[in-house]
Amino acid sequence: MLLEACLGISINAPRKQIILDSPFLPDNITQLWIKGLEVAGSRIDLFLERRPEGVRVHVLDNVGKIDVIAQ
């Protein structure tokens, strides 16, 4: 729940979308890996890093074409 709130993450499975709304990483966490997240039969690996301008989201592996929307 805490991670969900920090990342503003929501998943729309029918559309194969992961939405990150104003993602935030606490001061003591500079990087975060999410590996093997499954959405509607597809799988994705994400790498998030805290930067001065905000959290940057990198898609590292995307099996099955999941759309990642960071806003």
C-alpha positions in Angstrom: 0.0 0.0 0.0 2.8 2.5 0.8 4.6 1.7 -2.4 1.3 2.1 -4.3 0.7 5.5 -2.8 4.3 6.7 -3.4 4.3 5.7 -7.0 0.8 6.7 -7.7 0.5 3.4 -9.6 -2.7 2.1 -11.0 -3.2 -0.7 -13.5 -5.8 -0.9 -16.2 -5.6 -4.6 -17.2 -8.1 -4.6 -20.1 -6.0 -1.9 -21.8 -2.7 -3.4 -20.7 -1.7 -0.1 -19.1 0.4 0.9 -16.0 -0.1 4.5 -15.0 2.3 6.2 -12.6 0.7 9.5 -11.5 3.4 11.9 -10.0 5.6 9.0 -8.8 7.7 9.8 -5.6 10.5 7.9 -3.9 11.3 8.6 -0.2 14.6 10.2 0.6 16.2 6.9 1.7 15.2 5.2 -1.6 17.0 6.4 -4.6 16.3 3.5 -6.9 13.6 0.9 -7.2 13.3 -2.2 -9.4 9.9 -3.8 -10.1 10.6 -7.1 -11.9 8.1 -9.5 -13.4 5.0 -7.4 -12.9 2.2 -9.3 -14.7 -0.7 -7.5 -16.4 -3.3 -9.4 -18.4 -1.0 -12.2 -19.4 1.9 -9.9 -20.2 5.0 -9.1 -18.1 7.2 -6.0 -17.5 10.3 -5.0 -15.6 10.6 -1.4 -14.5 13.5 0.6 -13.0 12.7 3.9 -11.2 15.3 6.4 -10.0 15.0 9.6 -8.1 16.5 12.5 -10.0 16.6 16.2 -9.1 13.7 16.9 -11.5 11.7 14.0 -10.2 11.4 10.2 -10.6 12.5 8.8 -13.9 10.8 5.6 -15.1 12.7 3.1 -17.3 11.1 0.1 -19.0 13.7 -2.7 -19.2 11.7 -5.6 -20.4 8.2 -5.6 -21.8 6.9 -9.0 -22.9 3.4 -8.6 -24.4 3.4 -4.9 -25.0 2.2 -3.1 -21.8 1.9 0.6 -22.1 3.5 2.6 -19.3 2.2 6.1 -18.7 4.1 8.4 -16.3 2.5 11.7 -15.7 
